[in-house]
Amino acid sequence: MFSDHDSLYSSTKLNLSGLGLTQIEAYTFDGLDNLQNLDLSNNNLSYIDADAFRGLANLKELQLNYTHLTYINGLTFSDLNSLEYLFLYGNQLSSLDSNIFNGLSNLQYLYLDLNNFNSFNASTFVSIANLSLLSVGFNNLSDLNFLNSFTKLNYLTLGGNPLIQLDENTFSNFDFASNLFSLDLSSNQYTYLPKNVFTPLSNLRFLFLFSNLLSYLEEDTLYGITNLNYLVLSVNQFSHFNASAIQNLTSLTYFRLDWNNLVELPADLFQGINTLQIVALGNNQLTYIDEKLFYELSDLYFLTLNNNQLTSLNSTTFIYNQHLQYLYLYENQISSLNATIFSDLTSLYYLDLDSNSLANSTIDLFNGLSNLYYLGLQNNQLTTLDAKTFFNLTQLTTLDLTSNLFDLDSESAIIDAFSNINNLNMITIYLGGNPIYNKLTDEQPLCGNNTKCYIV
């Protein structure tokens, strides 16, 4: 097949993706002894000969994803004893021959997502028991018995299946339990997780439980996984949250509880978890945040509280979050803020207060935010600005004041406020949707230090 292309015989990579191939004949790659990476993805393969990959003894990665495969002969991969990565996701496979992985003694990563598997025979995986990563998301799997064959799994993806139940001993039955590093159970149908269900997973670092039907976690549900760094509980049905469910997770750095139905949060939710750096609480129904909620989060640098029903925040809410860099408060109902609420956030880069009900600017509200580069005040009810509103924002490059109520009567005050922006670089100011917009875009006034205010 490649006799007219001598350079291929020394190549280590071959990309045949998206060429409209419909079949791979026997010995198609004969002579390509140096080949290590073969990409056949995004074709329309109705047939692969059992001898198609003969001679590829050095092949390490084979991509057969999105190729419309419905069947693979059990001997197809038997000659690929150097293979480490096998991508079979996005096909129409519903079963696997029991010998399909025989000979793949070095296989470490297997991707079978987005197929039509209802179940697997555990014996199918016996020859690749030392697999490191198995991804079988978005199939039709309803039980996990096939996992009994594996002994050293580090990464396991089971998301997007109709899995509805775990019992307390589910993971204690698997030899790989203490090796597991990442577990994805997202987009299933779990309504309840029993006590101690994850306890055998003593080295787990990542746990993904988003897009299920969970409304409650018991105190011991997450017991025993004290090394956990990432916990994602987004898109479930929590209206309240049991603080004791996570308080043993003293290594947690990333926590998402956004896109639920939360109406309140316990003041001690993060007690003892001073390692948290990223917290997502947006898209809930919170009307109130206890002033002490974030007190122990001294390493917090990313926080979302957007799309809730907050009307105000206590002046000391962020007093111990000096490392906070990104704060999202948009789409709430905040009408005013204490002048000192942001005064301790000297590391803040990004502050989004869009779509609230702020009616006036407080002189000192943004005082001290010397590292702020983005300030979003779009779609509020601001009618004027104090001359020193933005005085200390020396790094500000984007100011969004779109869709407020600035009119011609406030022109002088607005120009004064812009003239006090002491940024040495150009700053973009968005003023669209304000009555004064046309006049100021024609004038393009200067900011402080003759910095160009680019008004759009």
N, C-alpha and C positions, 0 to 999 in steps of 0.2 A: 504493500500500500504506500509505503514511503520511500520507494527505491530512488525517486528523483529528488529527494531532499536529504542529502547526506548529513547535513548539519543536525538533523533530528536524532541521529544515532548517538550523538554525544550530549544531547540535551537532557537536563534533569527535570524540566517542566514542559508540559504539553497542554495547551488550552484549546479544547474543542467545544466549548460551551456555546449554546445558541445557534448551532449550525443546521438545525433541522434534521439531524441524524435520526433514522428510524430503526436501525439495527446495527449490531456489532458482531461481525463474523469471527470465526475461529482464527486465532493467531494474527489478529489485526495488528498487534503491536510487537510482533516478532522482531527481534534485533534491537529493540530499544532498551538495552540492558542497563543503561544509566538513569533511566526515568525514575524520578522520585515523587513527582506530583502530576496526576492526570485528572483533568477537569472535563467531565462529560455532561455537566449540568445543563438544564434548560434545553433539552432536546425532546424528541418524541419517540422514545425507544419502545418498540413493541416486542423486541427480541434481542437477547444477549446470548450468544453461544457459550456453552459451558467452558470452552477453551479460549474464549476471547482474550483473557488476560495472561495466557501462558507466556512464560519467559520474563515476566516483570518481577524478578526476584528482589529488586531493590526499591520497589514502589513503597512509599511511606504514606501517601495520601491519595484517596480515590473519592472523587465527587460525582455522585449519581443522583443528586437531588433535583427535583422537579423535572423528571424525565418521563413521566407517565407510565412507569413500570407497574405491571400487575403481577408479575411472577419473576423469580430469579432461581435458576437451577442451583441445586445444592452444592455443585462442584465448581461454580463460577469463580469463587475466591480462593480455591484450595491451593493455588500456587503462590499466593501473595504472603509469604511468611515473614516479610519485613513490614507489612502494612501496620500503621499506627492510627490513622484516621480514616473512618469510613462514613460517608455522608449519604444517607438514603432517605432523607426527609422530603416531604412534599410529593410523594408518589401515590399509587393506588394499591399498595400491598395490603393484603388481608391475612396472609399466612407466610411462614418461613419454613423451608425444608429443615429437618432436624440436623442435617450435616452442613448447613450453609456456612458456619463459621469455623469448621474444621481446618486446621492448618494456620489459623490466624493467631499464632502464639504471642505475637508482639502487639496485637491490637489494644489500644488504650482508650480510644474515643469513638463511640458509636452513636449515631444520630438517626432515629427512626420516627421522628415527629411527623405529624400531618399525614398519616396514612389511615388505613381502615382496620387496624388490628382490634379485635375484640378480646383476644387473650394470646398468651404465649405458652408454649410448652417449656417448662424449666430446663429440660434436657437440651434444648436448642442452644443454650448459653454455656453449657458445661466446658466447652473447649476455650472459652474466653472468660473464665471465672475471675481472672486477675484484672479485668477491665477497670479503668479509672473513672470514666464518665459514661453514663447511659442517659440518653434523652429520648423519652417516648411520649412527649406531650402531644395533646390534641389528636388522640385516637379514641377508641371506644372501650377502653379498659375499665373493668369493674372490680378487679381484685389484684392483689400484689404477690400472689404465690410464686410467680415466675422469678422473683428476686432471690429465691433460695439458692440459686446456683452461684451467686456472686460472693466473693470473699474480701475484695479490697476496694469497693466503690468509694470514690471521694466526692463525686458530683452526680446527683440523681434528679432528673426532671420528670415529673409526673403530671404537670399542669395540663388543664384542658381535657380531662377525661371525666366520665360520669361517676367518679369515686364519691361515695356518700358516707363512708364510715371507716374509722380507725378504732381498734380496740387497744387496751392498755399494753398488750403484748406484741403489737404489730411489729415493732422494730427490734424487739429483743429476740425475735426468731431469726434474724438475719446476721450472718457472720461478719458482714461488713459494717455493722452498726457503729462501732467505735472509731472507724476510719472515715465516716461520712463527714464531709466538710460543708457541702451545700445541698439543701433539699428544697425543691420547688413543688408545692402542692397547690399552686394557684389555679383559679378558674375551674374548680371542681364544685361539688355540691355538699360540702361539709357544713352541717348545722351545729355540730358539737364535737369537741375534742376532749377525750377522757383525761383524768389525772395521770401524770407520769408517762404519758404516751411517748414523749421525746427523751426520757431519761437515759435510755441506752445510747443515745447519740452524744456522747460526752465531749466530742471534739467538733461539734457542729458550729459553724461560723455564720452561715447564711440560711435563713428560713423565710420562705415566701408563701404566704397564706392569703394573698389578695384575691378578690373576686370569688369569694365563697358566700355562705349564708350564715356566718357566725354572728351571734349576738351577745355571747358571753364567754369568758375564759375563767376557769376556776383557778384558785390560788396555786395549785400544784400542776397545772397543765403544762407549763414550761419548766418545770422543776428539773434540775440536773444538767441543763445546757448553759452553764455559767460562762462558757467561752464564747457565747453567741455575740456577733458583732452587728449583724443586720437582721431586722425583724420588720416584715412588711405585712400589715393587716388592712390595707386600703380596700375600699369597695366591698365592705361587708355590711352588717346590719346592727352595729353597735349603737345604742342610744346612751348607754352608760358604760363605764369601763372600770373594772376591778383593779385598783392600784397594786394589790398584792400579787397579781398575775405576772408582773414583770420585775418585781423588786429584787429578785435573785439574779437578775441579768446584769451583773455589775461590770461587764465588759462591753455593753451595748454602745455602739457609736452612731447607728442609723436606725431611726424608728419612724414608721409611717402608719398613721391612723386616719389619714384623709379619706374623703369620699365615703363617710359613714353617716349615721343619723345622730351623732352626739349632741346632746343638749347641755351637758355639763361634764367637767373633768374634776376628779378629786385633787385637792391641793397637794397631796403627797404622792401624786402619780410618779414623779421622777426621783423620789427620795432614795438616796444611796446609789444613784446611777449618774455619777458625775463625769462619766466618760462620753456622754452623748454629744455629738457634733452636728447631726442633722435630724431635725424633727419636723414632720409634716402633719398638720392638724387642719388643713384647709378643707373646704367643701363639706362642712358639717352644719349644725344648727346651734352653735354656741352663742349664747347671749352674754356670757360672763367668763372672765378668766381670773382666777384667784391670783392676787399679787405675788404669792409665794411659789407659784407653779414652776417657774424657771430658776428659782434661787440657787439651786445646786449645780446648774449647768454652766459652769465656768468656761468650758471648752466649746460651747455651742457657737456655730458659725453660720448656720442656715436654718431659718424658721419660717414656716408658712402658717398663717392664720386667715388666709383669704377666704372669701365666699362663706362667711358665717353671718351671724346677726348681732355682732358686737356693736354697742353704742358708745362705749367708752373703755378706757384702760387706766388702771391705777398708775400713778406717777412713778412707782418703784417696780413696775412689772419687769423691767429689763436691767435693773440696777447691778446685777452680778454677771451680766453677759457681755463683758468688755471685748470678747473676741468675735461677737456677732458681725457677719459681713453682709448677709442677705436677709432682708425682712420683708415679708409679703403680707400686707394688711388690706389689700384691695377688695372691693365688693363686700363691704360691711355697711354699717349704718352709723359710723362714727361722726359725731357733729362737732366735737371739740376734743383737744388733747392738752394735758398739762404741759406747761412750758419746759419742764425738766425731764419729760419722759424719755427722751433720746440722749440726754446729756452725757450718759456714761458709755455710749456706743461709739467710741472713738475709732473703731476699726471698720465701721459700717461703710460698705461700698454701694449698696443697692437698697433703696427704700421705695416701696410701692404703696401709695395711699389712694390710688385711683378708685373712683366710683364709691365714694363715701358721701357724707353730708357736711363736710367742713365748710364753714361759712366765713371764717376769718383767719388771717395768719397771725400767729403769735410771734413777736419779735425774736424770742429766744428758742423757739421750737426746734430749730435746726442748728442751734449754736453748738459748736464743738465737733460737728461732723466733718472734720477736715479731710477725710478720705473719701467722702461720698462722691461718686461719679454719675449716679442716676437718681433722680428724684421724680416720682410719678404722683401728680396731683390732678390728673385728668378727671373730668366728670364729677366735680364737687360743686359747691355753691359759693365759691370765692368771688367777691365783688371788688376787692382792692388788695394791695400788698403794702406792708410796712417797708420803709426804705432799707431797713437792715435785715429783712427776712432771710436773704441768702448771703449775708455779709461774709461769713467765715467758710463758705463752701469753695475752697480754693482748688479742688480737684474736679468740680462739677463739669461734666461735658454734655449732659442731656437733662433738660428740664421740661417736663410735659405738663402744660397748663391747659390742654385742650378742653373745650366744652365746660367752661366755667361761666361766670356772669360779668366779666370785665367789659365795661363800656367806655365811651369817650370821656365820661366824667372821672374815670380812674386813670387816665393816660399819664398824667404827671407822676402819680404815685408809682405806677408800674415802671416807668422809665427810671425813676430814682432807685427802685429796687434792683433793676437790671444793672444800673451803673455801679452798684456796690458788689457785684459778683467779681471778686478779684482772682479770676482764673487767667493764667498766662496763655492758655490755649483757646481755640475757638469753642464756643458753646452753642449747641442747637437748642432752641426754645420752641416748643410746639404750642401755638396759640389758636389753632383752628377751632371754629365753633364758638368764638367769643365775638361780641359786637365790635370790639376794638381791633380785630384781626387785620382788616384791610389797611387801616391807617399805619399800624406798626410794621407790617410787611413792606410797605412802600418806603418808610423812613429808615428801617434797619438800624436802630440806635446802637451805640457802642456800650459794651459792658465796662467794668472797671479795668484800669490799666490799658485802655484802648483795645481790649479784647473784642473781637468781632462777635456780636450776637447774631447768629444766623437764625432768624425767625421764620418758621414755616407753619 
